[in-house]
Amino acid sequence: MIIAFGAIAIGFAFRSLLLQEAKAGITVTIDDIARVAEASNALGYYDPATVLDTLANKEQLDHWAPPNEYVQIDTIAGYPIGKSSDMGDLRLAPFHPAAGQTQAMTFTRDTDGTPLLVLSRVLSQNGKPLVVAHVAERLDIIDRETQRARTILVLAAIVACVAVVIASFFIARSATDPIVRLTTAMATIGSDQLDQRLRWHRRDELGTLAATFDAMLDRLQAAFARERQFISDASHELKTPLTVINANAQLIRRWGNRDPVVQAESLDAIVEESSRLAEMVSGMLVLAKADAGDQIPKEPLALGGLVADVVAHASERAAGKGVSVRAEIAPGGAVILGDAPLIRQLIANLVDNAIKFTEQGEVVAAVERIGGSARITVRDTGVGIEPEVAERLFDRFFRADASHSRSIEGTGLGLAIVRSIARVHGGTVRAGARTGGGSIFTVELPLLAIDAGSSPNVNEAALPQDVES
């Protein structure tokens, strides 16, 4: 559409240009006639008849009339006294000027219907009107040239439109084809085909999008793998206590009334295994709460009080194994923004884990400020940690030494809960071996930003009194 309007505009502009040239041409001719009349007057030809003879001379008129132009001289009354030879029987209409008017330009047609552009001017002598000079130019050539130009422009516009359509098609196809292929590739990848990747090596936005999609698939595949592993591990862990409960329930059903010893032992086993199941379910609920992220309500917490409370509750259990447990609280205090039950669960799980794997010596839970972080460390003198399993300790149901771990009570979720709680509070946790034996677990959490001179409203009254690990 724009091309068509452009072609029309160019056609009108071209015709206007040709008309301007025609007007300029006939103006030059009539100016020459006027100069001859003025020159005759300057030479002393004061007799009007002499001037008229000069202007009406056919040879002179033919000189003034180049090809495609007509020249005609009329009296003031409008009677022609001379015209160029190319006019034949053509007679231009007389010019009757209005008061004060000396010339006019009009459009008319000859006897053949050819359009003419006519410039008429009154020539004077000594201030008195003498003759009227007419100069006309045929416009049929202009019309032919204009029509030819319009034809060329129309053809050029058609070719341009076709070229634009074809180019637009290929440009659109080159732009949309990769998107279609990308969409098709994405649609073919389902939850059972997460190992597939696009692997597009492009340096444009689509390449970036494909790389981002591949990275997302990597994360999804890892998440699905973790979930499948969790389901498998949970099923395996739940199967053992359920089997024990079922077996002992059958023993009670068969022999309970006959043998009080069998009944008592079976009930003890059922209570023990059901307690283990309850702990495991509780651990899963804590993990689910930690995974909730921003849904967890948070408030300012003083870590020193939490650590001291956990150590106080764990002292009796540690003393039963001949292990001492103590707290080291650095001066100055460390306040974080968090959920009190979850942070207490984190500390309790680390302390409980250290007590479980320490046969003698001590367990120390410490709190200090390091830069903009609060650091909680729990170190022990137990069996230690192998470097190759340090990171996997925080996986759900992972046991570094299955033969040794089975003899120690626990659900296998304690350290996984620690990592989830640390993550949801914007912190990190790591494990390592201590020089000289034992292990050390380190948790770093962001400190609460407190304005100078203000005191945080730290809620320590609602801290839970029971620890599950």
C-alpha positions as CSV (number, residue, x, y, z in Angstrom):
1,M,0.0,0.0,0.0
2,I,2.8,2.4,0.9
3,I,4.6,1.6,-2.4
4,A,1.4,2.2,-4.4
5,F,0.8,5.6,-2.7
6,G,4.4,6.4,-3.3
7,A,4.1,5.6,-7.0
8,I,1.0,7.8,-7.4
9,A,2.7,10.7,-5.6
10,I,5.8,10.4,-7.8
11,G,3.5,10.4,-10.9
12,F,1.8,13.6,-9.9
13,A,5.1,15.2,-9.0
14,F,6.6,14.2,-12.4
15,R,3.6,15.8,-14.2
16,S,3.8,18.9,-12.1
17,L,7.5,19.2,-13.0
18,L,6.8,18.9,-16.7
19,L,4.1,21.6,-16.4
20,Q,6.5,23.9,-14.6
21,E,9.0,23.4,-17.5
22,A,6.2,24.1,-20.1
23,K,5.2,27.3,-18.2
24,A,8.8,28.4,-18.0
25,G,9.3,27.7,-21.8
26,I,6.3,29.8,-23.0
27,T,7.2,32.5,-20.5
28,V,10.7,32.8,-22.1
29,T,9.1,33.0,-25.6
30,I,6.6,35.7,-24.7
31,D,9.4,37.6,-22.9
32,D,11.4,37.5,-26.2
33,I,8.4,38.9,-28.1
34,A,8.0,41.7,-25.5
35,R,11.7,42.6,-25.8
36,V,11.4,42.9,-29.7
37,A,8.4,45.2,-29.2
38,E,10.4,47.3,-26.7
39,A,13.4,47.3,-29.0
40,S,11.3,48.6,-32.0
41,N,10.1,51.4,-29.8
42,A,13.7,52.2,-28.7
43,L,14.8,52.4,-32.3
44,G,12.3,55.2,-33.0
45,Y,9.6,53.2,-34.6
46,Y,6.9,55.2,-33.0
47,D,4.4,54.3,-35.7
48,P,2.3,51.5,-34.2
49,A,1.8,50.1,-37.7
50,T,5.5,49.6,-38.1
51,V,5.6,47.7,-34.7
52,L,2.6,45.6,-35.7
53,D,4.3,44.7,-39.0
54,T,7.4,43.6,-37.1
55,L,5.4,41.5,-34.6
56,A,3.1,40.0,-37.2
57,N,5.9,38.9,-39.6
58,K,5.5,35.2,-40.2
59,E,9.2,34.5,-40.4
60,Q,9.6,36.2,-37.0
61,L,6.6,34.3,-35.6
62,D,8.0,31.0,-36.8
63,H,11.3,31.9,-35.2
64,W,9.5,32.4,-31.9
65,A,7.6,29.2,-32.2
66,P,9.8,26.2,-31.6
67,P,8.5,22.7,-32.1
68,N,5.4,22.0,-30.0
69,E,4.7,25.7,-29.4
70,Y,2.3,28.1,-31.1
71,V,2.6,32.0,-31.4
72,Q,-0.3,34.3,-32.2
73,I,-0.5,38.1,-32.3
74,D,-3.9,39.8,-31.8
75,T,-5.1,43.3,-31.8
76,I,-6.4,44.7,-28.6
77,A,-9.9,44.0,-29.9
78,G,-9.0,40.3,-30.2
79,Y,-8.5,40.1,-34.0
80,P,-5.5,37.9,-35.0
81,I,-3.0,39.8,-37.2
82,G,-0.3,37.0,-37.3
83,K,0.4,33.5,-36.2
84,S,3.1,30.9,-36.6
85,S,2.9,28.5,-39.6
86,D,2.5,25.4,-37.5
87,M,-0.9,26.6,-36.3
88,G,-2.7,26.0,-39.6
89,D,-6.4,26.9,-39.1
90,L,-6.1,26.9,-35.3
91,R,-7.1,30.2,-33.7
92,L,-6.4,30.9,-30.1
93,A,-9.2,32.5,-28.1
94,P,-8.9,36.3,-27.7
95,F,-7.7,37.7,-24.3
96,H,-9.9,40.4,-22.7
97,P,-8.0,41.5,-19.6
98,A,-9.8,42.8,-16.6
99,A,-8.9,46.2,-15.2
100,G,-5.2,46.3,-14.3
101,Q,-4.6,42.8,-15.7
102,T,-1.7,42.4,-18.2
103,Q,-1.4,38.6,-18.7
104,A,-3.1,35.3,-18.0
105,M,-2.3,31.6,-18.3
106,T,-5.1,29.3,-19.3
107,F,-5.7,25.7,-20.4
108,T,-7.6,25.0,-23.6
109,R,-7.7,22.5,-26.5
110,D,-7.1,22.8,-30.2
111,T,-9.4,21.6,-33.0
112,D,-8.0,18.0,-32.6
113,G,-8.7,18.1,-28.9
114,T,-5.1,18.3,-28.0
115,P,-4.7,20.1,-24.6
116,L,-2.9,23.4,-24.7
117,L,-1.3,25.6,-22.1
118,V,-1.7,29.3,-23.2
119,L,0.0,32.4,-21.9
120,S,-1.5,35.7,-23.1
121,R,0.1,39.1,-22.4
122,V,-0.8,42.7,-23.4
123,L,2.1,44.5,-25.0
124,S,2.1,48.3,-24.8
125,Q,3.8,51.2,-26.5
126,N,4.3,54.5,-24.7
127,G,2.0,53.3,-22.0
128,K,-0.8,52.4,-24.4
129,P,-1.9,48.8,-25.1
130,L,-0.7,47.8,-28.6
131,V,-1.2,44.1,-29.2
132,V,-1.9,40.9,-27.3
133,A,0.7,38.1,-27.7
134,H,-0.4,34.5,-27.3
135,V,2.1,31.7,-26.7
136,A,0.7,28.1,-26.4
137,E,2.4,24.8,-25.8
138,R,0.9,21.4,-26.6
139,L,0.5,19.2,-23.5
140,D,0.0,15.9,-25.3
141,I,3.7,15.2,-25.1
142,I,3.6,15.9,-21.3
143,D,0.6,13.6,-21.1
144,R,2.4,10.8,-23.0
145,E,5.5,11.2,-20.9
146,T,3.4,11.3,-17.7
147,Q,1.5,8.2,-18.8
148,R,4.8,6.4,-19.6
149,A,6.2,7.4,-16.3
150,R,3.1,6.2,-14.5
151,T,3.3,2.9,-16.3
152,I,6.9,2.5,-15.3
153,L,6.1,3.4,-11.7
154,V,3.1,1.0,-11.6
155,L,5.3,-1.8,-12.9
156,A,8.0,-0.9,-10.5
157,A,5.5,-0.8,-7.7
158,I,4.2,-4.2,-8.6
159,V,7.7,-5.7,-8.8
160,A,8.6,-4.0,-5.5
161,C,5.4,-5.4,-3.9
162,V,6.1,-8.9,-5.1
163,A,9.7,-8.6,-4.0
164,V,8.6,-7.3,-0.6
165,V,6.1,-10.2,-0.2
166,I,8.7,-12.8,-1.2
167,A,11.4,-11.2,1.0
168,S,8.9,-10.9,3.9
169,F,8.0,-14.6,3.5
170,F,11.6,-15.7,3.6
171,I,12.4,-13.3,6.5
172,A,9.4,-14.5,8.4
173,R,10.1,-18.1,7.7
174,S,13.8,-17.7,8.7
175,A,12.6,-16.0,11.9
176,T,9.7,-18.3,12.8
177,D,11.1,-21.6,11.6
178,P,13.6,-21.9,14.5
179,I,10.8,-21.0,16.9
180,V,8.6,-23.7,15.4
181,R,11.4,-26.2,15.6
182,L,12.1,-25.1,19.2
183,T,8.5,-25.4,20.2
184,T,8.2,-28.9,18.6
185,A,11.3,-30.0,20.3
186,M,10.0,-28.7,23.7
187,A,6.7,-30.4,23.1
188,T,8.3,-33.8,22.5
189,I,10.1,-33.7,25.8
190,G,8.0,-35.1,28.6
191,S,8.6,-36.2,32.2
192,D,9.7,-39.6,30.9
193,Q,12.2,-38.0,28.5
194,L,14.1,-35.5,30.7
195,D,17.4,-36.9,29.5
196,Q,16.9,-35.3,26.0
197,R,18.5,-31.9,25.3
198,L,18.1,-29.4,22.4
199,R,21.9,-28.6,22.2
200,W,21.5,-25.7,19.8
201,H,24.8,-24.0,19.2
202,R,23.5,-20.6,18.1
203,R,24.8,-17.2,19.1
204,D,21.5,-15.3,19.0
205,E,18.5,-15.0,21.3
206,L,17.1,-18.4,20.3
207,G,20.4,-20.0,21.1
208,T,20.3,-18.4,24.6
209,L,16.7,-19.6,25.0
210,A,17.6,-23.1,24.0
211,A,20.6,-23.1,26.4
212,T,18.3,-21.9,29.2
213,F,15.8,-24.6,28.3
214,D,18.5,-27.2,28.5
215,A,19.7,-25.9,31.9
216,M,16.1,-26.0,33.1
217,L,15.9,-29.6,32.0
218,D,19.1,-30.4,33.9
219,R,17.5,-29.0,37.0
220,L,14.2,-30.8,36.4
221,Q,16.0,-34.1,35.8
222,A,18.1,-33.7,38.9
223,A,14.9,-32.8,40.9
224,F,13.0,-35.7,39.5
225,A,16.0,-38.0,40.3
226,R,16.1,-36.7,43.9
227,E,12.4,-37.2,44.3
228,R,12.5,-40.7,42.8
229,Q,15.4,-41.5,45.1
230,F,13.6,-40.1,48.1
231,I,10.5,-42.2,47.3
232,S,12.7,-45.2,46.9
233,D,14.6,-44.6,50.1
234,A,11.5,-43.7,52.1
235,S,9.8,-46.8,50.9
236,H,12.8,-48.9,51.9
237,E,13.1,-47.2,55.3
238,L,9.3,-47.5,56.0
239,K,9.2,-51.1,54.9
240,T,11.4,-52.4,57.8
241,P,9.4,-51.0,60.7
242,L,6.1,-51.9,59.1
243,T,7.3,-55.4,58.5
244,V,8.4,-55.7,62.2
245,I,5.1,-54.3,63.4
246,N,3.1,-56.6,61.1
247,A,5.2,-59.7,62.2
248,N,4.8,-58.9,65.9
249,A,1.1,-58.2,65.5
250,Q,0.7,-61.7,64.0
251,L,2.7,-63.2,66.8
252,I,0.4,-61.6,69.4
253,R,-2.6,-62.8,67.4
254,R,-1.3,-66.4,67.4
255,W,0.5,-66.7,70.7
256,G,-0.3,-63.7,72.8
257,N,-2.9,-65.4,74.9
258,R,-0.8,-68.5,75.4
259,D,2.6,-66.9,76.1
260,P,2.8,-63.7,78.1
261,V,6.5,-63.4,77.2
262,V,5.9,-63.4,73.5
263,Q,3.1,-60.9,74.0
264,A,5.3,-58.5,76.0
265,E,8.2,-58.7,73.6
266,S,6.0,-58.2,70.6
267,L,4.3,-55.2,72.1
268,D,7.7,-53.7,72.9
269,A,8.8,-54.2,69.3
270,I,5.6,-52.7,68.0
271,V,6.0,-49.6,70.3
272,E,9.6,-49.2,69.3
273,E,9.0,-49.5,65.6
274,S,5.9,-47.3,65.6
275,S,7.9,-44.7,67.5
276,R,10.6,-44.9,64.8
277,L,7.8,-44.5,62.2
278,A,6.5,-41.5,64.0
279,E,10.0,-39.9,64.1
280,M,10.4,-40.5,60.4
281,V,7.0,-39.0,59.5
282,S,7.8,-36.1,61.8
283,G,11.1,-35.6,59.9
284,M,9.3,-35.6,56.6
285,L,6.9,-33.0,57.9
286,V,9.8,-30.8,58.9
287,L,11.3,-31.2,55.5
288,A,8.0,-30.3,53.9
289,K,7.8,-27.2,56.1
290,A,11.4,-26.2,55.2
291,D,10.7,-26.7,51.5
292,A,7.7,-24.2,51.9
293,G,10.3,-21.3,51.8
294,D,8.6,-17.9,52.1
295,Q,5.5,-19.4,53.8
296,I,7.5,-19.8,57.0
297,P,6.9,-17.0,59.5
298,K,10.1,-15.4,60.7
299,E,11.1,-13.3,63.6
300,P,14.3,-12.0,65.3
301,L,16.0,-14.9,67.1
302,A,19.0,-14.8,69.5
303,L,21.1,-17.9,68.6
304,G,23.0,-17.9,71.9
305,G,19.8,-18.7,73.8
306,L,18.8,-21.4,71.4
307,V,22.1,-23.2,71.5
308,A,22.3,-23.0,75.3
309,D,18.7,-24.4,75.5
310,V,19.5,-27.3,73.2
311,V,22.7,-28.2,75.0
312,A,20.9,-28.1,78.4
313,H,18.3,-30.6,77.0
314,A,21.0,-32.9,75.5
315,S,23.2,-33.0,78.6
316,E,21.4,-35.9,80.3
317,R,21.3,-38.0,77.1
318,A,25.0,-37.4,76.5
319,A,25.9,-38.2,80.1
320,G,24.2,-41.6,79.7
321,K,26.9,-42.4,77.1
322,G,29.7,-40.9,79.1
323,V,30.0,-37.9,76.8
324,S,30.1,-34.3,77.9
325,V,28.3,-31.6,76.0
326,R,28.8,-27.9,76.4
327,A,28.0,-24.6,74.7
328,E,30.4,-21.8,73.7
329,I,28.6,-18.5,73.2
330,A,30.8,-15.6,71.9
331,P,30.2,-12.2,73.5
332,G,28.1,-9.7,71.5
333,G,25.3,-12.0,70.6
334,A,24.1,-13.2,67.2
335,V,20.6,-12.3,66.1
336,I,19.0,-13.7,62.9
337,L,15.6,-13.6,61.3
338,G,14.1,-17.0,61.3
339,D,11.5,-19.5,62.5
340,A,12.3,-20.5,66.1
341,P,11.1,-24.1,66.0
342,L,13.1,-24.8,62.7
343,I,16.3,-23.2,63.9
344,R,16.1,-25.1,67.2
345,Q,15.5,-28.3,65.2
346,L,18.6,-27.5,63.2
347,I,20.8,-27.1,66.3
348,A,19.2,-30.1,68.0
349,N,19.8,-32.4,65.0
350,L,23.5,-31.4,64.8
351,V,24.0,-31.9,68.6
352,D,22.1,-35.2,68.6
353,N,24.0,-36.5,65.6
354,A,27.3,-35.6,67.3
355,I,26.3,-37.5,70.5
356,K,25.2,-40.5,68.5
357,F,28.5,-41.0,66.8
358,T,30.7,-40.1,69.8
359,E,31.6,-42.9,72.2
360,Q,33.8,-40.8,74.5
361,G,35.1,-37.3,74.8
362,E,32.9,-34.2,74.3
363,V,30.6,-32.4,72.0
364,V,30.8,-28.6,71.7
365,A,28.1,-26.3,70.2
366,A,29.4,-22.8,69.6
367,V,28.0,-19.5,68.2
368,E,30.0,-16.6,66.9
369,R,29.7,-13.6,64.6
370,I,31.8,-13.7,61.4
371,G,31.4,-10.6,59.3
372,G,27.8,-10.3,58.3
373,S,27.0,-13.9,59.3
374,A,26.2,-15.9,62.4
375,R,28.2,-19.1,62.5
376,I,27.0,-22.2,64.4
377,T,29.6,-25.0,64.8
378,V,29.1,-28.4,66.4
379,R,32.3,-30.4,66.9
380,D,32.8,-33.8,68.4
381,T,35.5,-36.4,69.1
382,G,33.7,-39.2,67.4
383,V,34.4,-41.5,64.5
384,G,35.1,-38.6,62.0
385,I,34.0,-38.1,58.4
386,E,35.6,-39.4,55.2
387,P,36.2,-36.5,52.7
388,E,34.5,-38.4,49.9
389,V,31.2,-38.7,51.8
390,A,31.2,-35.3,53.6
391,E,28.7,-33.7,51.1
392,R,26.5,-36.7,50.8
393,L,25.9,-36.8,54.5
394,F,23.1,-34.2,53.9
395,D,21.2,-36.4,51.4
396,R,18.0,-38.0,52.7
397,F,18.4,-41.5,54.2
398,F,22.1,-41.5,53.3
399,R,24.3,-43.5,55.7
400,A,28.1,-43.4,55.4
401,D,28.6,-46.8,56.8
402,A,25.5,-48.9,56.7
403,S,26.8,-51.7,58.9
404,H,27.7,-49.2,61.6
405,S,24.8,-46.9,61.1
406,R,22.1,-49.6,61.5
407,S,23.2,-50.1,65.1
408,I,22.6,-46.4,65.8
409,E,19.1,-45.1,66.2
410,G,17.9,-42.5,63.7
411,T,15.7,-42.0,60.7
412,G,18.4,-40.9,58.3
413,L,16.7,-37.5,57.8
414,G,18.4,-35.5,60.5
415,L,21.1,-33.9,58.4
416,A,18.9,-33.6,55.4
417,I,16.6,-31.5,57.6
418,V,19.6,-29.4,58.7
419,R,20.4,-28.5,55.1
420,S,16.8,-27.7,54.2
421,I,16.4,-25.4,57.2
422,A,19.7,-23.7,56.5
423,R,18.7,-23.1,52.9
424,V,15.3,-21.7,53.6
425,H,17.0,-19.2,56.0
426,G,19.5,-18.1,53.3
427,G,22.3,-20.0,54.9
428,T,24.7,-22.9,54.2
429,V,25.9,-26.0,56.0
430,R,29.1,-28.1,55.5
431,A,30.7,-31.0,57.2
432,G,34.4,-32.0,57.7
433,A,36.8,-34.0,59.7
434,R,38.7,-32.4,62.7
435,T,42.4,-32.6,63.0
436,G,43.1,-35.2,65.6
437,G,39.8,-37.1,65.1
438,G,36.2,-36.3,65.2
439,S,34.0,-34.2,62.9
440,I,32.8,-30.6,62.7
441,F,29.6,-29.3,61.2
442,T,29.4,-25.6,60.4
443,V,26.2,-23.6,59.7
444,E,26.3,-20.0,58.5
445,L,23.2,-17.8,58.6
446,P,22.8,-14.1,57.6
447,L,22.7,-11.8,60.6
448,L,19.7,-9.6,61.1
449,A,20.5,-6.0,60.0
450,I,19.8,-3.7,63.0
451,D,20.0,0.0,63.0
452,A,22.6,1.6,65.3
453,G,21.2,2.3,68.7
454,S,18.1,0.2,68.3
455,S,17.3,-3.1,70.0
456,P,15.7,-6.0,68.1
457,N,12.5,-7.4,69.5
458,V,13.8,-10.9,70.0
459,N,11.2,-13.5,70.8
460,E,12.8,-16.2,73.0
461,A,9.7,-17.0,75.1
462,A,8.0,-19.2,72.6
463,L,10.9,-21.5,72.0
464,P,9.8,-25.2,72.0
465,Q,10.9,-27.4,74.8
466,D,11.2,-30.8,73.0
467,V,13.8,-31.7,70.4
468,E,13.2,-34.3,67.7
469,S,16.1,-35.5,65.5
